[in-house]
């Protein structure tokens, strides 16, 4: 009997570790994007609080509010243009901010990804919905580089993490900041006939990209 207990404890610890690793991988699948929308948060006490998103992904959201729920609270949030979401407050993220992990099913996460794609399209200045991989038709976006250069490019591929651009112009340098509509990113790599931009969760610290360029 004395030898059995340690084995049971080790097995239990192994299961907890495996579950934690799965949860970590699940959270890391999603990249939060700097999409700001207003909303109302319903806390466990039934209070409705004004809030807004600082960034959001299909798996979680960073909420800014004057009054915040505490870590561990389960909350319901109504976001403009997205609707009702729910989840658990996972941690504080600085003064006036908390991160909420959604309790979505896989199907709900897919729908959320589609909604976020439409919101990013709006910020990029694309009026028509753009699918993650474009096959039919062409969409053009305005590109403003920190170098002062500005021109339109054709969208060849699009996701929540970035965008691929086709252009006949000489490619920009890798690492250069660029604004696509209202979203900031960096030139990540060169592709055939163009380049790819990785979206960033924040603007450059000292942006030299003028809105009126």
C-alpha positions in Angstrom: 0.0 0.0 0.0 2.8 2.3 0.8 4.3 1.9 -2.7 0.9 2.5 -4.4 0.3 6.0 -3.2 3.4 7.6 -4.8 2.5 6.0 -8.1 -1.0 7.4 -8.0 0.3 10.8 -7.1 2.8 10.7 -10.0 0.1 9.7 -12.4 -2.1 12.5 -11.3 0.7 15.0 -11.7 1.4 13.7 -15.2 -2.2 14.2 -16.1 -2.3 17.7 -14.8 0.9 18.6 -16.6 -0.4 17.2 -19.9 -3.7 19.1 -19.5 -1.8 22.3 -18.8 0.4 21.8 -21.9 -2.7 21.2 -24.0 -4.3 24.4 -22.6 -1.1 26.4 -23.3 -1.0 25.2 -26.9 -4.6 25.9 -27.4 -4.2 29.5 -26.2 -1.1 30.0 -28.3 -3.0 29.0 -31.5 -4.6 32.4 -31.5 -2.9 35.8 -31.9 -4.7 38.8 -30.5 -5.2 41.7 -33.0 -5.4 45.4 -32.0 -9.2 45.7 -32.8 -10.9 48.2 -30.6 -14.7 47.9 -30.2 -17.0 49.2 -27.4 -19.1 46.8 -25.3 -20.8 46.1 -22.0 -19.5 43.6 -19.5 -21.8 41.7 -17.1 -19.9 40.5 -14.0 -20.9 37.7 -11.5 -22.7 40.3 -9.3 -25.0 41.3 -12.2 -23.4 44.7 -12.7 -23.2 46.0 -16.3 -19.9 47.8 -16.9 -18.9 49.9 -19.9 -15.8 48.4 -21.5 -13.8 48.2 -24.7 -11.4 45.8 -26.3 -7.7 46.6 -26.4 -7.0 43.5 -28.6 -8.9 40.3 -29.4 -8.4 36.9 -30.9 -10.8 33.9 -31.5 -9.6 32.5 -28.2 -9.4 35.5 -25.8 -9.7 39.2 -25.4 -8.0 42.0 -23.4 -10.6 44.3 -21.9 -10.2 47.9 -20.7 -12.7 49.2 -18.2 -12.9 51.6 -15.3 -14.3 48.9 -13.0 -12.9 45.4 -13.6 -13.9 41.9 -12.5 -11.4 39.9 -10.6 -9.2 37.0 -11.7 -11.3 33.8 -11.8 -14.6 35.5 -12.4 -16.8 34.3 -15.2 -18.2 37.1 -17.3 -20.4 37.8 -20.2 -19.5 40.6 -22.7 -21.6 42.2 -25.4 -19.3 43.6 -28.1 -20.4 45.9 -30.9 -20.3 44.2 -34.3 -19.5 40.8 -32.6 -22.3 40.0 -30.2 -22.3 38.0 -27.0 -19.1 36.3 -25.8 -18.4 34.7 -22.4 -15.4 33.4 -20.6 -13.2 33.5 -17.5 -10.9 36.3 -16.3 -7.4 34.8 -16.5 -5.2 37.6 -15.4 -4.7 41.3 -15.0 -2.7 43.0 -17.8 -1.8 46.3 -16.2 -3.8 49.2 -14.8 -7.4 49.0 -16.0 -7.0 45.9 -18.1 -7.8 42.2 -17.8 -7.5 39.2 -20.1 -10.6 37.0 -20.6 -10.2 33.4 -22.0 -13.3 32.5 -24.0 -15.2 29.3 -23.2 -16.0 28.7 -26.9 -16.6 25.5 -28.8 -14.4 25.0 -31.9 -17.4 26.0 -34.1 -17.8 29.3 -32.2 -14.1 30.1 -32.5 -14.4 29.6 -36.3 -17.3 32.0 -36.4 -15.4 34.5 -34.2 -12.4 34.3 -36.6 -14.8 35.2 -39.5 -16.2 38.2 -37.6 -12.7 39.4 -36.7 -11.7 39.0 -40.4 -14.5 41.3 -41.4 -13.6 43.9 -38.8 -10.0 43.9 -39.9 -11.1 44.2 -43.5 -13.0 47.4 -42.4 -9.8 48.8 -40.8 -7.8 47.9 -43.9 -10.2 49.9 -46.0 -11.6 46.8 -47.9 -15.3 47.2 -48.2 -16.1 43.7 -49.5 -15.5 40.6 -47.3 -12.1 39.0 -48.0 -11.6 35.3 -47.4 -8.4 34.1 -45.8 -7.1 32.9 -49.2 -8.3 34.9 -52.1 -9.0 33.0 -55.3 -11.4 35.1 -57.3 -11.3 38.8 -57.9 -8.8 41.4 -56.7 -8.7 43.7 -53.7 -6.4 46.7 -53.3 -5.3 48.3 -50.1 -3.3 51.5 -49.4 0.2 51.0 -48.0 2.0 53.7 -46.1 5.6 52.9 -45.3 7.8 54.5 -42.6 10.2 55.4 -45.4 7.6 57.9 -46.6 6.7 55.8 -49.7 3.0 55.2 -50.3 1.1 53.2 -52.9 -1.6 50.7 -53.5 -1.0 46.9 -53.5 -3.1 43.9 -54.5 -4.1 41.5 -51.7 -3.1 38.0 -52.7 -3.5 36.3 -49.3 -5.1 37.4 -46.0 -5.4 36.1 -42.4 -5.8 37.4 -38.9 -2.0 37.3 -38.6 -0.9 39.1 -41.7 -1.4 40.0 -45.4 0.4 39.2 -48.6 0.7 41.9 -51.2 1.4 41.7 -55.0 3.0 44.7 -56.6 5.2 45.6 -59.6 7.2 48.0 -57.5 10.6 47.2 -56.0 10.1 45.3 -52.7 10.5 47.2 -49.4 13.2 46.2 -46.9 12.3 43.4 -44.4 11.4 44.8 -41.0 10.1 48.1 -42.3 6.9 49.3 -40.6 3.9 49.8 -42.8 0.3 50.8 -42.2 -2.4 49.0 -44.1 -5.5 51.0 -43.8 -5.7 51.5 -40.0 -3.6 48.4 -39.1 0.1 48.5 -38.5 2.6 45.7 -39.4 6.1 44.9 -40.5 7.4 43.6 -43.8 8.2 40.0 -42.8 9.4 38.3 -46.0 9.6 38.6 -49.8 7.4 36.4 -52.0 7.1 36.0 -55.7 5.8 39.2 -57.1 5.5 41.0 -53.8 5.9 40.7 -50.0 4.2 39.6 -46.8 3.3 41.8 -43.8 2.9 40.5 -40.3 0.3 42.5 -38.3 1.6 43.9 -35.0 -0.4 44.2 -31.8 0.7 47.8 -31.4 1.8 50.8 -33.5 5.5 51.7 -33.7 6.8 53.5 -30.6 7.6 56.6 -32.6 5.6 56.2 -35.8 6.9 58.2 -38.8 4.0 57.1 -40.9 1.9 60.2 -41.5 -1.8 59.7 -41.9 -1.9 62.3 -44.7 0.9 60.8 -46.8 
